């Protein structure tokens, strides 16, 4: 079990926080933060964010929990999230932690040859690639390098970043692009610790879409089989592993680490 406050005094920005892996991360992250730390929750869904923030504030009164309802698929949403973070006082924080968890699977009912509308692809890439790039870049400028502040960036990745899957043209290309973007960040900014973490197959809303709407019948059967045979990864176990990796700080910056590694 992780020691209370093991991650130190932290200012954390967590996207995609209102459900699934992000919501689980928020609950497991708070006890690892020292009192006085700040957690900014970002998601599109205001009511879910309010509820989560209330739960966390009640359970972990020492952590300042803030939230910002923002559509990160738009420039305005990214700007709103950056503004909300900029209004926070980094103060005595020893660590800036940016967790890029927000993402979508796209229309998996289509094969490659069905994507003929550039706007559909552009909108997908805006939310899944442009948004985490611009958000992270802006936050790193908002909280620049200083001797007493460690800056850590996490990209929630997927096996799909490394391996092609039929009918997942958008998802695979988006995840691959995100991995490479953050690998470049690791090369350019040596003081920033960067982790690409693939949490494994989780029983979330995204996986429901994948196993029911995927166009490729073989992949759809495979995903359904994993669910029916209980081969999904426990979401809390995966979230704990990610936080353990951050706590140990023993990974090579920029590396892609899978839950099964």
N, C-alpha and C positions, 0 to 999 in steps of 0.2 A: 504494500500500500504506500502511495506517495506521501511524503512528509508534508504537513500543512505549511503553506507558504513557500514551497520548494522552488518555485519559479522566481521568487523575489518580488520586488516592487515593480509592477508592470502597468503600462498603458497598452491595452489591447483593442484592436479593431477587428471585429469578426463579422464577415459578410455571410449572407444566407443563413442567418441565425435563428429564424423563427420556426424551423422544423427540421426533421431528419438529423443528419450528421452534425449540422451546425448547432442545433438546439442541444444535442447531447454533449457536444464540446463545451458549450457555455456552462452547463451544469457541472461538468467534471473539471473545468478550468478554474472556477472560482475558489475552491478550497486550496488550490496550489498558489494562490496569489496572497501576498502579504497585505494586511490592512492598509488602506490608503490607496491601493491600486484602483485603476479605472478600467471598466469594460464597456466599450461602445458596440452595441448590437445594431447591425444594419440588415434590413430586409425590405421587401415590397409591402408586406402585410402588417399594417399598423396595429390591428387588434391583437394579433399573435405576439408581436413585439412587446406591447404593453403588458400582456399577461406574463410573458417570460421574464421581463424586467422586474415585475412585481414579485414573482416567485423567488428570483435570485436575491433581490434586495432584502426580502424577509428572511431567507435562509442564511445569507452571507452579508450581514449589515456592515462589515468592515470594508467591503468592496463597493466602490461607487459605480453603479450600473446606469448607463445612459442608453438611449436608443434613437435611431433615425430611420423613419420610413422613407425609403428612396428606391426608385426604379433604376437599377444600375445598367439597364439596357439603353439609357439615355444619357446624353452629356449633362443634362440638368441634374439627374440623379447622382451621377458621379460627383459633380460639384457640391451637391448638398451633403453628401457623405464626408467629403474633404472638409467642408466648412464646419460640420458638426465635430469632427476630430480636432480641427484647429482651435475650437473654442475650449477644449479640454486643457487643463494645466498639466504639463508633463511633470512639473515639480520635482520631487525626489525620486521619480521613477528611475529604476536601473535598467529597464528594458522596454523597448517598443516592439510589440508583437502584432504583426499584420497577418491575419489568416484569411486568405482568399478561398472561401468555400462556396460562394454563390455560383450557380451554374445550371444549365439545362441540357437535356438529352437531345432536343430537336425532334424533327418529324422522322421517326424511325420506320414509318409505314411506307417510306419511299426508298427506292433503289437509287443508285448514282444517277442513272439516265433520267430520272424524274425531276431532278433539280434544274429547272430551266428559268426560274425567276430570280434574278440577281438580288432583288430586295430581300427575299426570304433568307438568302445566305448572308447578306450584309447585316440584317437584323440579328441573326444568330451570332455572328462573329462579334458584333458590337457588345452584346451581353457577356459572351463567354471568353473573348480574347481582348478586345480593346478596353473594356471596362476594368478588368483586373490590372492590366498594364498601366493605364492612366491613373487609376486610383492609387496603386502602389507607388508610382513615380511621384505623384503629388504629395502623398503622405511622407515619403522620404525627404522631400524638399521642406515640408512643413516642420518635420522633426529631423534637422540635419545632424550630421556626425558630431559627436562630442565625446571627450575622453571617458566620461562616466556613464555613457548610455550605450548599451548593446542593442543593435537593431536586428530583428529577426523577421523573415518573411516566409510564410508557408503557402504553397499552392496545393490545394486538394486536387489530386490528379486521379489517374485511373490506368488500368492495364491497357485501355483503349488509346492511351498516349503512345504506346509502344507497338501495339498489335492491331492490324486492320480487322474489322468485323463487317460482314456484309449487311447492308442497309443502315449502317451507322456512319455514313460519310461525314455528316456534320459533326457528330460527337467525337469521332476519332480525330478528325483534323483539328477541331477546336482544342482537344486535350493535348495533342502533339504540339500545337503552336504554343499553348500555355507553358508546357514543360520547357520548351526551348527558350521562350522569353525569360523565364526565371533562371535558366542556366546561364544566359547572357548576363543577367543582373549579377549573378554570383561571380562571373569573370570580371565585370567592370567595377563592382563595388566590393572590394575585398574585406571591408569591415562589416558588411551585411551578411548575416548567416541566412542561407536560403535552403529550404527543404521542399522537395516535391514528394508528397505523400499520397500513395494510392491506398485507400481504406479497405479495398476488397469489396465483394458483392454484398451489399447491405439491403435489408428488407425495408426499403423506403418507397415513397411515392414514385420516385424515378424508376426504381426496379419494377414496380407494377406496370408502368408504361412500357418498359423494355420487354417484359415477358408476355405482354398481351398484344402489343401493337407492332413489334418488330416484323418487318416484311419477310425477311429470310426465314423459311420454316424450320430449317435445321437449328439455327441460332435460337429461335423462339422456343423450340422444344427443349433445347439445352438449358435455357434459363428457367423454364417452368419445372424441369426435372430437378434443378438445384433447390428450388423452393420446396417442392413436394417431398424431397428426401432430406430436408433439414440441413442443407449444405451452405446456407447463408452465413456470413460472418456476423457475430453479435455486435451491434452498433456500439455498445458501451465498451466492449473489449477493444475494438479498433480505435475508438477515440482515446482510450487510455494508452494504447501503444503509441499513438502519435504524440501525446503529451509526455510520455516517458522518454521518447526520442529527443524532444525539445529540452527536457530537464537534464538528460545525460550530456547533450551537446557534443556527441561523439561522431556525428555523421560528417561526410565531406560536403561542404557547401555546394549547392546546386544538384546534388544527387537525387535520383528517383528511387525512393524506397517504398516497396510494396508491403502490405500487411503480412504477406506470407514469407517475406525475406527473413 
